[in-house]
Amino acid sequence: MILVGDIGGTNTRLALFEQGKEVGEEKKFISRNYKGLEEIVLSYLQGRRVEKACFGIAGPVRNGVCKATNLPWIVDAAQLGKVAHIPAVYLLNDLESNAYGLLVLRKEEFCVLNQGVVQAGNQALIAAGTGLGEAGLYWDGQVHRPFACEGGHTDFAPRDEMEIELLNYLRAKISHVSYERVISGPGLYAIFQFLIDSKKYTLHSVVKEEIEHSDPAKVISKWGAEKKDPACQHALDWFVSLYGAEAGNLALKMLALGGLYIGGGIVTQIVKKMQEGSFMSSFVNKGRFQQLLASIPIKIILNDRAALLGALAYAEGQ
């Protein structure tokens, strides 16, 4: 059997596979309720023995060790293998794991955002959730080969005066304002807070109450998508525009002529908003490279198990 996992800042998901088929039940754990991945794995396995394990985790993996970006965890593949009695344990960056998943997903598990032109070349993946993940798949002439990066933590680059205001607002709170600080669940909430705190909008009492008792990003997404609150609507529109801008940055850096993929827990909730046009207009708005970017196929990943399936594909190939 092979144990696979998708470890994020909010949830950890584990599943078991044998000969390519899922056995047992996939389980979701609230990450911050546990001291580390070892505790979750032991709880899930309940004494069952597995031959291999592979985990996609949000953070940089170096020599089989990862210090999670949005969790107080250090995950050590060798140590985990000893504790859980697993002969072979592999750690991947979570977006790298998603990238492996792209290679096994079916056509119907994507939503086409931009048809583009079918052309050989590198591919790129961007995904906003608790954080902002990015990865690449380089084209070796025959197949795409995934690789990890931490592009979500590069400096946020404002495009106009209002985004300069947003940057200064965030700099007063945190030392380094990266793209993850604006393109993520917490980032959407930060944009909304800026709009309220700068007196551009008045906080709706019902929105305030819902935010206090639920996930702020989900509340803002819902109210914004349904156009029931001006502040939420502006925050969501701005978020999508920023998402497109950084996706375009990533596509240029990877020269992702083979396609750009968008994943993460947020995008599947706002597919219609992504299709309205602000994402694409920001994506291609790169001066002399507008036509090149317009030729890139863009797809939204609809299967939220891409990281699990990618971890399985990687483990099976080892």
HELIX and SHEET records of a PDB file:
HELIX    1   1 SER A   31  ASN A   33  5                                   3    
HELIX    2   2 LEU A   37  LEU A   45  1                                   9    
HELIX    3   3 ALA A   77  ALA A   84  1                                   8    
HELIX    4   4 ASP A   94  LEU A  102  1                                   9    
HELIX    5   5 LYS A  107  GLU A  109  5                                   3    
HELIX    6   6 GLY A  151  HIS A  153  5                                   3    
HELIX    7   7 GLU A  161  ARG A  171  1                                  11    
HELIX    8   8 TYR A  179  ARG A  181  5                                   3    
HELIX    9   9 GLY A  185  ASP A  197  1                                  13    
HELIX   10  10 SER A  205  HIS A  213  1                                   9    
HELIX   11  11 PRO A  216  ALA A  225  1                                  10    
HELIX   12  12 PRO A  230  MET A  254  1                                  25    
HELIX   13  13 VAL A  267  GLN A  269  5                                   3    
HELIX   14  14 VAL A  271  MET A  274  1                                   4    
HELIX   15  15 SER A  278  VAL A  284  1                                   7    
HELIX   16  16 GLY A  287  PHE A  289  5                                   3    
HELIX   17  17 GLN A  290  ALA A  294  1                                   5    
HELIX   18  18 ALA A  306  GLU A  316  1                                  11    
SHEET    1   A 5 LYS A  21  ILE A  30  0                                        
SHEET    2   A 5 ASN A  11  GLU A  18 -1                                        
SHEET    3   A 5 ILE A   2  ILE A   7 -1                                        
SHEET    4   A 5 LYS A  52  ILE A  57  1                                        
SHEET    5   A 5 ALA A  88  ASN A  93  1                                        
SHEET    1   B 3 VAL A  61  ARG A  62  0                                        
SHEET    2   B 3 VAL A  65  LYS A  67 -1                                        
SHEET    3   B 3 ILE A  74  ASP A  76 -1                                        
SHEET    1   C 6 PHE A 110  ASN A 114  0                                        
SHEET    2   C 6 ILE A 298  ILE A 301 -1                                        
SHEET    3   C 6 GLY A 259  GLY A 263  1                                        
SHEET    4   C 6 GLN A 123  ALA A 128  1                                        
SHEET    5   C 6 LEU A 132  TRP A 139 -1                                        
SHEET    6   C 6 HIS A 144  CYS A 149 -1                                        
END                                                                             
